[in-house]
């Protein structure tokens, strides 16, 4: 008999669960892909590694960030039928069979070699190593190592029409086909194929959808709307028992975990399965407009995305659903709400109490003398009801009617809040706070603490009992009080910097957290013994109540919106009339929300109840931020970190936020480390930095759903601008060393120059003295006077000219006193005066030839009297006679003045050597650093005087 009763129990449970699910409907939001709001068919959805959602549509491939769609550029004019991601690579395929990848926001076609034949692609499965499985309506292709392998009925497939490809944890490939299930088992470089018929289990062999349920189970969907699972280890195929039967071909299967499965059918149905055991599920059909959902895709923030012939829709079922309430429900007359252990909804509409549940109808239960102000369900004692002017009412667990307890002696009291603890009842009314001892069907008044009068004189807007048996009270003017389980009363008379003492709502969490909200619309959280401001008020937001579900999410109700907070992330989902889910308005009364026995929260709104689920699976609603591009001086940079050449740069950083929670409310902040440590807060999607100098920089950008960036995600980009040569340390050290060396050199050179000038002056004085001595040499004077005497006797006119030349020679000696050098023209003129005197003495025995042009005379210079001294030196040391005449030639060659004479040395030389060539040589070195040359070449004596400029 045991199996029989187990089956009966299971059947009844399925009916109850199915009736509850049928009352709930998903809240959906539809997105238009194109600005003109035209319908675009979505064939497949895919999420890449950056959390973008990609849509394969009849009008191409789109990228979606939660707020806007961006069309991916493509030259392929064919509907995109499949899209899949692996790692950081995105693959797509078209109806015409073309396969490609996405690179830099463009589709890059992939040229596939034979035996690939273009056919309509139904699905893709990428793997590591640039491997891609391609399922078409004409067989299966494997692309790897730039080669293609073809699988068809000719080599083992049961059918060539491939609906879906799945890779199991053991590395096997599974195919959903028009004729059963196929398994491809790796065998060296190829695959061994096994076929499985599904007709006996699914009613036909058309497997239209498939998904891995876990590591060992494969879920199959069939043409006729049935579901089965394949154990990949035992190869056993078994049907799933559902509490309700779907109709139509199953198009898409989405297992969210082992227990929750979503799927859609061709008959415009969307189903949610809650798995009870291996083979049985509670099936709930979602009420949606007549749209055929072809593909389902979850995101990390808890949404389910549905692609259909109408575009893209977002479903909130994993965290929030809607329970539609039929007439006479109207939000404007709702005054209280409670949910009992059987998930019957007790709804107060003014003076009338209604029950809504399995029947799907609003059943009137009872009317009361005044408006119902409070409803409170307690599993142990039943349903408690408070009125605005007729006190407290009680419906015991087994009773069907409400009665007023005799122990409550003020039947004209207005009730504001009710709370229960094991064995106790707390009632806050206009007359104060009352406590009662409750035992089964008996209730009596009691006073539990001496300080009760300290709070009973104030209105208590909300009573909340936590799991530790503490009783929390939100008062009008006395802040917050708590009656602890040790019967001690604590009080916080005011909260926050604003010293709020009027507290409208309280909520306690299973983890011990306590939340409060007051008249100033701030939200506070108790940390230790101190209340801390959690969220500041916003203009236009008037708070009406706080609730916390079992999994710790905080639901804050306002007159015009609802916030679903994730305290550990300090972020929230925001729902208002502009959110696009058909939410129009919320209750303006305080604390009208309720919790069921599982800890789920219900908030009344214009269409019924918003049902905020416990979220056992943690959702991460933090937005992502992606660095889309970086430009330096209008040229795009590579995405990895790099080094830029030295120079001034204008840097542009373009980033994008991804949020599927509240994309219209993204906040950004950025900074460029190495330039400034200050965060810049903005709503823009671009950061610009002007004239960046050399150095190492890291750009960081963060995104948040609020102004709080405590747990924000970020993107970064590091780069280096090379240091100019002038500012590199090694160059500066080398430059310093060079400057120091140059300074030392200049100082040494100056000392050397000063010494050289001093020596030059000394040499010059010596030279002038010696030269004067040479000019007053007794031999020279004697010879000159003898010559002059002879000319006077023989030719008086020649004597006059001779006297003038001799005078010129001495005058030139006096005029040149103090000079270092003379022009070549002056030197030759002096030479002519000297030659004239010598020719008068020697006659034709002395022959001097000067071969110098006028241009050369004006261009070059010589040390003072150097030329005359060289010629004089030749006369002094060589024989000059009619038999052996002395020939001297003066010419210019390669900026050298050449003085050449034939060597015919005197037998006896003069004992005084005069100034000599050595003196001229020293003067050259001191004047210019140049070196004169002289010496015998063959039978000639050659003197080379460098010409100065």
ABEGO torsion letter per residue (X at the ends): XAAAAAAAAAAAAAAAAAAAAAABBBBBBBBBABAAGBBBBBABBBBBAAGBBBBBBAAEBBBBAGABBBBBBBABBBBBABBBBBEABBBBBBAAGBBBBBBGGBBBBBBBBOABBBBBBABBBBBBGGBBBBBBAAEBBBBBGGBBBBBBAAAGBABABBABBBBBAAGBBBBBBABEBBBBBBBEABBBBBBBBAAAAAGBABBABBBBABAABBBBBBAAGBBBBBBAAAGBBBBBBBABBBBEBBABBBBABAABBBBBBAAGBBBBBBBABAABBBBBBBBBBBBBBABBBBBAAGBBBBBBAAEBBBBAAAABBBBBBBOABBAAABABBBBBAAGBBBBBBEABBBBBBAAGBBBBABBBABBBABBBBBAAAEBBBBBAAAEBBBBBAABABBBBBAABABAABBBABBBBBBGBBBBBBAAEBBBBBBBEABBBBBBABAAAAAAAABBBABBBBBAAGBBBBBBBGAEBBBBBAAGBBBBBABBEAAGBABBABBBBBAAGBBBBBBAAGBBBBBBEABBBBABBBBBGBBBAEBBBBAAGBBBBBBAABBBBBBAAAGBBBBBBAAAGAGBABBBABBGABBBBAAGBBBBBBAAEBBBBBBBABBBBABBBBBBABBBBGGBBBBABBBBBBBEBBBBBBBBBBBBAABAAABBBBBBBBGABABBBBBABABBBBBGBBBEBBBBBBBBBABABAAABBBBBBBBBBBBBAAABAAAAAAAAAAAAAAAAAAAAAAAAAAAAAAAAAAAAAAAAAAAAAAAABAAAAAAAAAAAAAAAAABAAAAAAAAAAAAAAAAAAAAABGBABBBAAAAAAAAAAAAAAAAAAAEAABBBBBBBBAAAAAABBBBBGAAAAAAAAAAAABBBBAABBBBBBBBBBGGBBBBBBBBBBBABBBABAEAEAAAAAAAAAAAAGBBBBBEBBEABBBBBBBBBX
